[in-house]
């Protein structure tokens, strides 16, 4: 599937040889697509061309860069209440999980490959996952999804939006993180952490 990329596209993604380089590319080379968040789901080819991405589009181009550099193109969906879902591109190194993500919240981006399991990785996002009211909103997570299953729609290079991917993420099963008793007793965000998470957010 990576062979469908142009020579220039493949070279640009191949230069992002490590997960941290992919994250730096998302943070420093792509603007945050807040204006069209929820309205577009562009392929990595279109993101490379337009130089902006929101959460879903950032996860897709991160997965494409991982694939070009020898990793499987895996996504993981985080499901929230009273809030938007968040999508990670995940990877393993030396048996530990890490993640790459594009987000308007500073605490919902990169995770070092230090986590023994996916639940442990997901829980590292819990305290940083909140809505504008300061409520901690992360509740469930999906199993890893290998984007090779979407090669038939040309997810890496399609000119039309690849809505089949986020639609699939909404219907697959998700595992709960919290018991009902824990949910009922959650406290609101600490004001300092709230403000830190919004540092540099696109308005």
CORBEL-V177486 format. One record per residue. D_LAST is the distance of its C-alpha to the last C-alpha in whole Angstrom. Layout:
BEGIN
<<D_LAST> <D_LAST>>
END
This chain:
BEGIN
<<36> <34> <37> <35> <33> <34> <35> <32> <30> <32> <33> <29> <28> <32> <31> <28> <31> <30> <27> <26> <26> <24> <21> <21> <21> <18> <16> <17> <18> <16> <12> <10> <11> <8> <9> <13> <12> <16> <17> <18> <20> <21> <24> <24> <26> <23> <20> <22> <23> <19> <18> <15> <15> <13> <15> <18> <18> <18> <21> <23> <23> <23> <26> <28> <28> <29> <32> <33> <33> <36> <34> <34> <30> <29> <27> <26> <24> <23> <23> <21> <22> <20> <17> <16> <19> <18> <20> <22> <24> <27> <30> <33> <35> <38> <38> <35> <32> <28> <25> <22> <19> <15> <13> <9> <11> <14> <17> <17> <18> <21> <24> <28> <31> <32> <32> <36> <34> <31> <31> <31> <28> <26> <27> <25> <22> <23> <22> <19> <18> <17> <15> <13> <16> <17> <20> <21> <21> <22> <26> <27> <27> <29> <32> <31> <31> <33> <31> <34> <35> <33> <34> <36> <33> <32> <29> <29> <29> <29> <28> <27> <24> <26> <25> <28> <27> <24> <27> <29> <27> <27> <30> <32> <33> <31> <32> <31> <30> <31> <34> <34> <35> <32> <30> <31> <31> <28> <26> <23> <20> <21> <19> <19> <18> <16> <14> <15> <14> <10> <11> <9> <6> <4> <0>>
END
